[in-house]
Amino acid sequence: MLCGHSELLAIGLGLFSTQERTTLRISKNLRMCGECHAITKFIRKFEKREIMVMDIFCVHHFKNGLCCCNE
């Protein structure tokens, strides 16, 4: 279930409603949990676009299946 994982809902909406190769930029006012971080890295491996999630601590920039925060 996606209850409480708003960034995953936003990523899903972004993938559905934008063109391919469009960078997804998501902002949230809480910390990104480890589960969402892992799922976003997995999604990035199959989608030909960059995903950026800005939380209260840092900007997670997912590119080429990796995140800039090295988690």
Biotite code that builds the C-alpha atoms (Angstrom):
import biotite.structure as struc

atoms = struc.array([
    struc.Atom([0.000, 0.000, 0.000], chain_id="A", res_id=1, res_name="MET", atom_name="CA", element="C"),
    struc.Atom([1.093, 3.573, -0.624], chain_id="A", res_id=2, res_name="LEU", atom_name="CA", element="C"),
    struc.Atom([-0.404, 5.027, 2.556], chain_id="A", res_id=3, res_name="CYS", atom_name="CA", element="C"),
    struc.Atom([1.951, 7.717, 3.811], chain_id="A", res_id=4, res_name="GLY", atom_name="CA", element="C"),
    struc.Atom([4.313, 7.506, 0.839], chain_id="A", res_id=5, res_name="HIS", atom_name="CA", element="C"),
    struc.Atom([3.291, 10.669, -0.997], chain_id="A", res_id=6, res_name="SER", atom_name="CA", element="C"),
    struc.Atom([6.443, 10.807, -3.119], chain_id="A", res_id=7, res_name="GLU", atom_name="CA", element="C"),
    struc.Atom([5.570, 7.465, -4.728], chain_id="A", res_id=8, res_name="LEU", atom_name="CA", element="C"),
    struc.Atom([2.101, 8.745, -5.584], chain_id="A", res_id=9, res_name="LEU", atom_name="CA", element="C"),
    struc.Atom([3.653, 11.896, -7.053], chain_id="A", res_id=10, res_name="ALA", atom_name="CA", element="C"),
    struc.Atom([6.146, 9.851, -9.091], chain_id="A", res_id=11, res_name="ILE", atom_name="CA", element="C"),
    struc.Atom([3.336, 7.658, -10.420], chain_id="A", res_id=12, res_name="GLY", atom_name="CA", element="C"),
    struc.Atom([1.294, 10.696, -11.427], chain_id="A", res_id=13, res_name="LEU", atom_name="CA", element="C"),
    struc.Atom([4.339, 12.312, -13.010], chain_id="A", res_id=14, res_name="GLY", atom_name="CA", element="C"),
    struc.Atom([5.170, 9.204, -15.031], chain_id="A", res_id=15, res_name="LEU", atom_name="CA", element="C"),
    struc.Atom([1.589, 8.976, -16.241], chain_id="A", res_id=16, res_name="PHE", atom_name="CA", element="C"),
    struc.Atom([0.995, 12.638, -17.049], chain_id="A", res_id=17, res_name="SER", atom_name="CA", element="C"),
    struc.Atom([4.308, 13.847, -18.547], chain_id="A", res_id=18, res_name="THR", atom_name="CA", element="C"),
    struc.Atom([6.233, 13.027, -21.689], chain_id="A", res_id=19, res_name="GLN", atom_name="CA", element="C"),
    struc.Atom([9.162, 10.616, -21.744], chain_id="A", res_id=20, res_name="GLU", atom_name="CA", element="C"),
    struc.Atom([12.562, 12.046, -20.799], chain_id="A", res_id=21, res_name="ARG", atom_name="CA", element="C"),
    struc.Atom([10.934, 14.783, -18.706], chain_id="A", res_id=22, res_name="THR", atom_name="CA", element="C"),
    struc.Atom([12.701, 15.284, -15.373], chain_id="A", res_id=23, res_name="THR", atom_name="CA", element="C"),
    struc.Atom([10.343, 14.706, -12.447], chain_id="A", res_id=24, res_name="LEU", atom_name="CA", element="C"),
    struc.Atom([10.821, 17.203, -9.595], chain_id="A", res_id=25, res_name="ARG", atom_name="CA", element="C"),
    struc.Atom([9.037, 16.399, -6.357], chain_id="A", res_id=26, res_name="ILE", atom_name="CA", element="C"),
    struc.Atom([9.125, 18.364, -3.111], chain_id="A", res_id=27, res_name="SER", atom_name="CA", element="C"),
    struc.Atom([8.008, 17.112, 0.290], chain_id="A", res_id=28, res_name="LYS", atom_name="CA", element="C"),
    struc.Atom([8.109, 18.515, 3.796], chain_id="A", res_id=29, res_name="ASN", atom_name="CA", element="C"),
    struc.Atom([9.217, 15.274, 5.487], chain_id="A", res_id=30, res_name="LEU", atom_name="CA", element="C"),
    struc.Atom([12.206, 12.972, 5.185], chain_id="A", res_id=31, res_name="ARG", atom_name="CA", element="C"),
    struc.Atom([12.166, 10.393, 2.378], chain_id="A", res_id=32, res_name="MET", atom_name="CA", element="C"),
    struc.Atom([11.958, 6.915, 3.930], chain_id="A", res_id=33, res_name="CYS", atom_name="CA", element="C"),
    struc.Atom([14.337, 4.107, 2.985], chain_id="A", res_id=34, res_name="GLY", atom_name="CA", element="C"),
    struc.Atom([11.606, 2.098, 1.275], chain_id="A", res_id=35, res_name="GLU", atom_name="CA", element="C"),
    struc.Atom([10.633, 5.002, -0.996], chain_id="A", res_id=36, res_name="CYS", atom_name="CA", element="C"),
    struc.Atom([14.308, 5.643, -1.707], chain_id="A", res_id=37, res_name="HIS", atom_name="CA", element="C"),
    struc.Atom([14.851, 2.031, -2.820], chain_id="A", res_id=38, res_name="ALA", atom_name="CA", element="C"),
    struc.Atom([11.676, 1.954, -4.916], chain_id="A", res_id=39, res_name="ILE", atom_name="CA", element="C"),
    struc.Atom([12.581, 5.243, -6.617], chain_id="A", res_id=40, res_name="THR", atom_name="CA", element="C"),
    struc.Atom([16.038, 3.890, -7.530], chain_id="A", res_id=41, res_name="LYS", atom_name="CA", element="C"),
    struc.Atom([14.308, 0.798, -8.968], chain_id="A", res_id=42, res_name="PHE", atom_name="CA", element="C"),
    struc.Atom([11.845, 2.909, -10.997], chain_id="A", res_id=43, res_name="ILE", atom_name="CA", element="C"),
    struc.Atom([14.704, 5.015, -12.347], chain_id="A", res_id=44, res_name="ARG", atom_name="CA", element="C"),
    struc.Atom([16.428, 1.929, -13.766], chain_id="A", res_id=45, res_name="LYS", atom_name="CA", element="C"),
    struc.Atom([13.472, 1.339, -16.114], chain_id="A", res_id=46, res_name="PHE", atom_name="CA", element="C"),
    struc.Atom([12.405, 4.898, -16.892], chain_id="A", res_id=47, res_name="GLU", atom_name="CA", element="C"),
    struc.Atom([14.452, 7.086, -19.215], chain_id="A", res_id=48, res_name="LYS", atom_name="CA", element="C"),
    struc.Atom([14.195, 10.198, -17.066], chain_id="A", res_id=49, res_name="ARG", atom_name="CA", element="C"),
    struc.Atom([15.756, 11.798, -14.043], chain_id="A", res_id=50, res_name="GLU", atom_name="CA", element="C"),
    struc.Atom([13.862, 11.961, -10.766], chain_id="A", res_id=51, res_name="ILE", atom_name="CA", element="C"),
    struc.Atom([14.574, 14.605, -8.139], chain_id="A", res_id=52, res_name="MET", atom_name="CA", element="C"),
    struc.Atom([12.971, 14.415, -4.692], chain_id="A", res_id=53, res_name="VAL", atom_name="CA", element="C"),
    struc.Atom([13.601, 17.330, -2.348], chain_id="A", res_id=54, res_name="MET", atom_name="CA", element="C"),
    struc.Atom([12.986, 16.514, 1.310], chain_id="A", res_id=55, res_name="ASP", atom_name="CA", element="C"),
    struc.Atom([13.790, 18.488, 4.476], chain_id="A", res_id=56, res_name="ILE", atom_name="CA", element="C"),
    struc.Atom([17.375, 17.204, 4.622], chain_id="A", res_id=57, res_name="PHE", atom_name="CA", element="C"),
    struc.Atom([18.637, 17.022, 1.038], chain_id="A", res_id=58, res_name="CYS", atom_name="CA", element="C"),
    struc.Atom([17.860, 16.757, -2.650], chain_id="A", res_id=59, res_name="VAL", atom_name="CA", element="C"),
    struc.Atom([17.804, 13.160, -3.873], chain_id="A", res_id=60, res_name="HIS", atom_name="CA", element="C"),
    struc.Atom([18.808, 13.208, -7.538], chain_id="A", res_id=61, res_name="HIS", atom_name="CA", element="C"),
    struc.Atom([18.197, 9.787, -9.107], chain_id="A", res_id=62, res_name="PHE", atom_name="CA", element="C"),
    struc.Atom([20.131, 9.349, -12.321], chain_id="A", res_id=63, res_name="LYS", atom_name="CA", element="C"),
    struc.Atom([21.369, 6.145, -14.016], chain_id="A", res_id=64, res_name="ASN", atom_name="CA", element="C"),
    struc.Atom([19.860, 4.006, -11.253], chain_id="A", res_id=65, res_name="GLY", atom_name="CA", element="C"),
    struc.Atom([21.803, 5.768, -8.483], chain_id="A", res_id=66, res_name="LEU", atom_name="CA", element="C"),
    struc.Atom([21.143, 8.576, -6.036], chain_id="A", res_id=67, res_name="CYS", atom_name="CA", element="C"),
    struc.Atom([23.498, 11.467, -5.369], chain_id="A", res_id=68, res_name="CYS", atom_name="CA", element="C"),
    struc.Atom([23.262, 10.859, -1.599], chain_id="A", res_id=69, res_name="CYS", atom_name="CA", element="C"),
    struc.Atom([24.987, 7.448, -2.000], chain_id="A", res_id=70, res_name="ASN", atom_name="CA", element="C"),
    struc.Atom([22.330, 5.550, -0.024], chain_id="A", res_id=71, res_name="GLU", atom_name="CA", element="C"),
])
